[in-house]
Amino acid sequence: MAVGYYFAPESMSPEQYDAVTSQLAAAGQGAPAGRLYHCAFTEGGSSSVHVFDVWESGEAFEAFGQTLMPILAEVGVDPGQPQVAAIHNIIAG
């Protein structure tokens, strides 16, 4: 079953987000196994970047987290605790 993860850190600038994605790509995790969708956005006039991902499974996300978390720490981003939800349906297009 697909799982959605919503991260709303108190502070993650677009520059920090770009640094994280660059380091993930350099680590071979730019398009990690098991991730179906990735969206990054700002909300309500805030400059803090939020992220919503859809993963094939929680296990796939946990495996990715082993690479992601040290990179977030290095860049100075505290992702906080994500909201996690089972995905009921995905409609593309």
Contact map, one row per residue, 1 for C-alpha under 8 A:
111000000000000000000000000000000000000000000000000000011000000000000000000000000000011000000
111100000000000000000000000000000000000000000000000001111100000000000000000000000000011100000
111110000000000000000000000000000000000000000000000001111100000000000000000000000001111000000
011111000000000000000000000000000000000000000000000111100000000000000000000000000011111000000
001111100000000000000000000000000000000000000000001111000000000000000000000000000111100000000
000111110000000000000000000000000000000000000000011110000000000000000000000000000111000000000
000011111000000000000000000000000000000000000000011100000000000000000000000000111110000000000
000001111100000000000000000000000000000000000000111000000000000000000000000000110100000000000
000000111111000000000000000000000000000000000001110000000000000000000000000011110000000000000
000000011111000000000000000000000000000000000001000000000000000000000000000001110000000000000
000000001111100000000000000000000000000000000001100000000000000000000000000011000000000000000
000000001111110110000000000000000000000000000011110000000000000000000000000010000000000000000
000000000011111110000000000000000000000000000011100000000000000000000000000000000000000000000
000000000001111111000000000000000000000000000011100000000000000000000000000000000000000000000
000000000000111111100000000000000000000000000000000000000000000000000000000000000000000000000
000000000001111111110000000000000000000000000000000000000000000000000000001110000000000000000
000000000001111111111000000000000000000000000000100000000000000000000000000000000000000000000
000000000000011111111100000000000000000000000000000000000000000000000000000000000000000000000
000000000000001111111110000000000000000000000000000000000000000000000000001000000000000000000
000000000000000111111111000000000000000000000000000000000000000000000011001000000000000000000
000000000000000011111111100001000000000000000000000000000000000000000000000000000000000000000
000000000000000001111111110001000000000000000000000000000000000000000000000000000000000000000
000000000000000000111111111000000000000000000000000000000000000000000010000000000000000000000
000000000000000000011111111111000000000000000000000000000000000000110010000000000000000000000
000000000000000000001111111111100000000000000000000000000000000000000000000000000000000000000
000000000000000000000111111111000000000000000000000000000000000000000000000000000000000000000
000000000000000000000011111111000000000000000000000000000000000000100000000000000000000000000
000000000000000000000001111111110000000000000000000000000000000000000000000000000000000000000
000000000000000000000001111111110000000000000000000000000000000100100000000000000000000000000
000000000000000000001101111111110000000000000000000000000000000000000000000000000000000000000
000000000000000000000000100111111010000000000000000000000000000000000000000000000000000000000
000000000000000000000000000111111110000000000000000000000000000100000000000000000000000000000
000000000000000000000000000000111110000000000000000000000001000000000000000000000000000000000
000000000000000000000000000000011111000000000000000000111001100000000000000000000000000000000
000000000000000000000000000000111111110000000000000011110001100000000000000000000000000000000
000000000000000000000000000000000111110000000000000011110000000000000000000000000000000000000
000000000000000000000000000000000011111000000000000011100000000000000000000000000000000000000
000000000000000000000000000000000011111100000000001111000000000000000000000000000000000000000
000000000000000000000000000000000000111110000000001110000000000000000000000000000000000000000
000000000000000000000000000000000000011111000000111100000000000000000000000000000000000000000
000000000000000000000000000000000000001111100000111000000000000000000000000000000000000000000
000000000000000000000000000000000000000111111111110000000000000000000000000000000000000000000
000000000000000000000000000000000000000011111111110000000000000000000000000000000000000000000
000000000000000000000000000000000000000001111100000000000000000000000000000000000000000000000
000000000000000000000000000000000000000001111110000000000000000000000000000000000000000000000
000000000000000000000000000000000000000001111111000000000000000000000000000000000000000000000
000000000001110000000000000000000000000001101111100000000000000000000000000000000000000000000
000000001111110000000000000000000000000001100111110000000000000000000000000000000000000000000
000000011011110010000000000000000000000111100011111000000000000000000000000000000000000000000
000001111001000000000000000000000000000111100001111100000000000000000000000000000000000000000
000011110000000000000000000000000000011110000000111110000000000000000000000000000000000000000
000111100000000000000000000000000000011100000000011111000000000000000000000000000000000000000
000111000000000000000000000000000011111000000000001111100000000000000000000000000000000000000
011110000000000000000000000000000011110000000000000111110000000000000000000000000000001000000
011100000000000000000000000000000111100000000000000011111101100000000000000000000000000000000
111000000000000000000000000000000111000000000000000001111101000000000000000000000000000000000
111000000000000000000000000000000100000000000000000000111111100000000000000000000000000000000
011000000000000000000000000000000000000000000000000000111111110000000000000000000000000000000
000000000000000000000000000000000000000000000000000000001111111000000000000000000000000000000
000000000000000000000000000000001110000000000000000000111111111100000000000000000000000000000
000000000000000000000000000000000110000000000000000000101111111110000000000000000000000000000
000000000000000000000000000000000000000000000000000000000111111111000000000000000000000000000
000000000000000000000000000000000000000000000000000000000011111111100000000000000000000000000
000000000000000000000000000010010000000000000000000000000001111111110000000000000000000000000
000000000000000000000000000000000000000000000000000000000000111111111000000000000000000000000
000000000000000000000000000000000000000000000000000000000000011111111100000000000000000000000
000000000000000000000001001010000000000000000000000000000000001111111110000000000000000000000
000000000000000000000001000000000000000000000000000000000000000111111111000000000000000000000
000000000000000000000000000000000000000000000000000000000000000011111111100000000000000000000
000000000000000000000000000000000000000000000000000000000000000001111111110000000000000000000
000000000000000000010011000000000000000000000000000000000000000000111111111000000000000000000
000000000000000000010000000000000000000000000000000000000000000000011111111111100000000000000
000000000000000000000000000000000000000000000000000000000000000000001111111111000000000000000
000000000000000000000000000000000000000000000000000000000000000000000111111110000000000000000
000000000000000100110000000000000000000000000000000000000000000000000011111110000000000000000
000000000000000100000000000000000000000000000000000000000000000000000001111111000000000000000
000000001011000100000000000000000000000000000000000000000000000000000001111111100000000000000
000000001110000000000000000000000000000000000000000000000000000000000001100111110000000000000
000000111100000000000000000000000000000000000000000000000000000000000001000011111100000000000
000000111100000000000000000000000000000000000000000000000000000000000000000001111100000000000
000000100000000000000000000000000000000000000000000000000000000000000000000000111110000000000
000011110000000000000000000000000000000000000000000000000000000000000000000000111111000000000
000111100000000000000000000000000000000000000000000000000000000000000000000000001111100000000
001111000000000000000000000000000000000000000000000000000000000000000000000000000111110000000
001110000000000000000000000000000000000000000000000000000000000000000000000000000011111000000
111100000000000000000000000000000000000000000000000000000000000000000000000000000001111100000
111100000000000000000000000000000000000000000000000001000000000000000000000000000000111111000
010000000000000000000000000000000000000000000000000000000000000000000000000000000000011111000
000000000000000000000000000000000000000000000000000000000000000000000000000000000000001111100
000000000000000000000000000000000000000000000000000000000000000000000000000000000000001111110
000000000000000000000000000000000000000000000000000000000000000000000000000000000000000011111
000000000000000000000000000000000000000000000000000000000000000000000000000000000000000001111
000000000000000000000000000000000000000000000000000000000000000000000000000000000000000000111
